[in-house]
Amino acid sequence: MPRKAHPWGAPPWTVDFCPAPRALPDHVDFAIVGGGLSGLSAAAWLRRLAPGRSVLVLESASLGEGASGRTGGMALAETAAGNLPGLGDVLAGYKKILRALRIDSRLTLPGVWELSRSGPAKKHSPICWSDSGDLKIVRRVPGGTVNPGKVLAGLARAAENAGAQIVEHAEVRALDFSNPVRLRVRCNRRGRIHRKEIRTEQVLLATNAFSLELSGLRAAAEPKLTFALATAPLSAAQLKALGLSSRRPFYTVDLPYLWGRLLESNGVIFGAGLVPPYVGTPSRFPFHSNSIKNRTHDLRRYDVRKGEAAARLRWLESRVRHLHPALENVRITQRWGGPILFTEKMLPIFRWFISKDHPRSKRVMILAGYNGHGVALSVYLGKWAAQALLARRPLPHWR
Ligand SMILES: Cc1cc2nc3c(=O)[nH]c(=O)nc-3n(C[C@H](O)[C@H](O)[C@H](O)COP(=O)(O)OP(=O)(O)OC[C@H]3O[C@@H](n4cnc5c(N)ncnc54)[C@H](O)[C@@H]3O)c2cc1C
């Protein structure tokens, strides 16, 4: 039977990994909720650092159906809020992690172009495009690209080979702050639903823009859907005319935002646009109650073939076709969307869960909210989360 098309479309890579089928356990030392780059990196490192402790990754959909499989795959330095106290060198750490876990990531770090319509352009800017003004290169910053499908599959493989259990289609519906913590899980095995309670000593919530009731981030963060498209392979002459022969990815530093990168096939990905539209970042950090139920999946109401989401993709496509004559008649091979979580001051959320009755509890940790800047950072902080869960490294204070 043909697979039903995903309402958010499909990116140009696949996640070549299928977890080994195993029954859900009753109790684990560490439960990780969310099988994206953050959760899988943490799982792999927990087992590497503490091989005797049990680790379970619960993913409500398939691996990669969140931001991690739908990302642009630009590996960037620092965070969306810039460098932060104690952060360290994200790109160097990322490279080291990929090497240690033997992941064939296709990482290249030739630098990233920053483009602007108004800033002082480089004297001989290879890029000269038309997009609400003349877009030219203003700066080169550290960074590059990976193949996100390979990184996700590589992390999942590393986690499973190290002894972590990964379960897809297992949604955590509620979390009770008892001792041990109790997770109520709803599993969907080929259409057959069953529910299970799992007890765990500690939890990492790596659920990003989803399950905001569960992570307690409903009032503190804004989930959005963002968009990308990929072109058919371009010729060397077309890439030269576009100023992309160096294969460096790029993003604009002014608005309207546009980012992009080359694929190994010589197709180009361009990305921009948000639904619902951006209206600033949230600024409230409330305390939470003791038993949290997961209620909504707001972004899942969007379909890239219809309504607002389709309109944003048409807007992006029209911009791409008007950037340069070499793109006017280019064939678009993929169109897709994926979630982003915006936070106060663009700061990543990396802290213990604070509840009214357990303000100092170190049972539930949250790692989320990279503001569209999480390809390298999620993997880097995933390792840090594992160290913090094992009490080998303190969490940063980025609030
Ligand atoms: C189109 C797009 C382009 C991007 N481009 C770039 C880029 O070029 N460079 C860059 O640095 N960043 C980029 N980003 C951001 C980057 O992809 C993300 O920051 C990163 O992938 C986040 O990883 P994550 O593991 O935290 O979240 P996710 O990958 O979203 O993983 C969260 C997972 O949790 C699961 N989940 C949620 N709730 C539950 C539950 N209750 N129970 C079980 N599982 C649950 C979800 O199904 C999901 O798989 C982009 C994002 C998008 C959408």
The ligand as a MOL file (V3000), in Angstrom:
LIG
                    3D

  0  0  0     0  0            999 V3000
M  V30 BEGIN CTAB
M  V30 COUNTS 53 58 0 0 0
M  V30 BEGIN ATOM
M  V30 1 C 12.6300 23.7810 7.7640 0
M  V30 2 C 13.6460 23.9080 8.8720 0
M  V30 3 C 14.9280 24.2990 8.5560 0
M  V30 4 C 15.8750 24.4020 9.5490 0
M  V30 5 N 17.1530 24.7230 9.1940 0
M  V30 6 C 18.1220 24.7710 10.1240 0
M  V30 7 C 19.4560 25.0020 9.7410 0
M  V30 8 O 19.7830 25.0780 8.5510 0
M  V30 9 N 20.3950 25.0960 10.7110 0
M  V30 10 C 20.0750 24.9790 12.0420 0
M  V30 11 O 20.9610 25.0770 12.8970 0
M  V30 12 N 18.8100 24.7040 12.4260 0
M  V30 13 C 17.8310 24.5910 11.5150 0
M  V30 14 N 16.5630 24.2670 11.8850 0
M  V30 15 C 16.3050 23.9650 13.3050 0
M  V30 16 C 16.7520 22.5330 13.6900 0
M  V30 17 O 16.3310 21.6170 12.7090 0
M  V30 18 C 16.1420 22.1740 15.0420 0
M  V30 19 O 16.5440 23.1390 15.9920 0
M  V30 20 C 16.5410 20.8040 15.5630 0
M  V30 21 O 16.3320 19.8110 14.5900 0
M  V30 22 C 15.7330 20.5020 16.8150 0
M  V30 23 O 15.9580 19.1620 17.1960 0
M  V30 24 P 15.1460 18.5620 18.4150 0
M  V30 25 O 15.5850 17.1470 18.5810 0
M  V30 26 O 15.2860 19.4380 19.5990 0
M  V30 27 O 13.6150 18.6550 17.9880 0
M  V30 28 P 12.7630 17.7700 16.9740 0
M  V30 29 O 13.5640 17.2500 15.8710 0
M  V30 30 O 11.5460 18.5550 16.6220 0
M  V30 31 O 12.3650 16.5230 17.8630 0
M  V30 32 C 11.3460 16.5430 18.8120 0
M  V30 33 C 10.6870 15.1690 18.7290 0
M  V30 34 O 9.8580 14.9730 19.8480 0
M  V30 35 C 8.7720 14.1730 19.4440 0
M  V30 36 N 7.7110 14.3520 20.4360 0
M  V30 37 C 7.0610 15.5020 20.7290 0
M  V30 38 N 6.1700 15.2990 21.7220 0
M  V30 39 C 6.2870 14.0060 22.0900 0
M  V30 40 C 5.6380 13.2090 23.0710 0
M  V30 41 N 4.6940 13.7110 23.8740 0
M  V30 42 N 5.9890 11.9200 23.1950 0
M  V30 43 C 6.9740 11.3830 22.3940 0
M  V30 44 N 7.6120 12.1090 21.4280 0
M  V30 45 C 7.2740 13.3980 21.2880 0
M  V30 46 C 8.4170 14.7430 18.0610 0
M  V30 47 O 7.6590 13.8490 17.2870 0
M  V30 48 C 9.8060 15.0140 17.4920 0
M  V30 49 O 10.2930 13.9470 16.7110 0
M  V30 50 C 15.5530 24.1450 10.9190 0
M  V30 51 C 14.2560 23.7570 11.2350 0
M  V30 52 C 13.3060 23.6280 10.2320 0
M  V30 53 C 11.9310 23.1770 10.5880 0
M  V30 END ATOM
M  V30 BEGIN BOND
M  V30 1 1 1 2
M  V30 2 1 2 3
M  V30 3 2 2 52
M  V30 4 2 3 4
M  V30 5 1 4 5
M  V30 6 1 4 50
M  V30 7 2 5 6
M  V30 8 1 6 7
M  V30 9 1 6 13
M  V30 10 2 7 8
M  V30 11 1 7 9
M  V30 12 1 9 10
M  V30 13 2 10 11
M  V30 14 1 10 12
M  V30 15 2 12 13
M  V30 16 1 13 14
M  V30 17 1 14 15
M  V30 18 1 14 50
M  V30 19 1 15 16
M  V30 20 1 16 17
M  V30 21 1 16 18
M  V30 22 1 18 19
M  V30 23 1 18 20
M  V30 24 1 20 21
M  V30 25 1 20 22
M  V30 26 1 22 23
M  V30 27 1 23 24
M  V30 28 2 24 25
M  V30 29 1 24 26
M  V30 30 1 24 27
M  V30 31 1 27 28
M  V30 32 2 28 29
M  V30 33 1 28 30
M  V30 34 1 28 31
M  V30 35 1 31 32
M  V30 36 1 32 33
M  V30 37 1 33 34
M  V30 38 1 33 48
M  V30 39 1 34 35
M  V30 40 1 35 36
M  V30 41 1 35 46
M  V30 42 1 36 37
M  V30 43 1 36 45
M  V30 44 2 37 38
M  V30 45 1 38 39
M  V30 46 1 39 40
M  V30 47 2 39 45
M  V30 48 1 40 41
M  V30 49 2 40 42
M  V30 50 1 42 43
M  V30 51 2 43 44
M  V30 52 1 44 45
M  V30 53 1 46 47
M  V30 54 1 46 48
M  V30 55 1 48 49
M  V30 56 2 50 51
M  V30 57 1 51 52
M  V30 58 1 52 53
M  V30 END BOND
M  V30 END CTAB
M  END
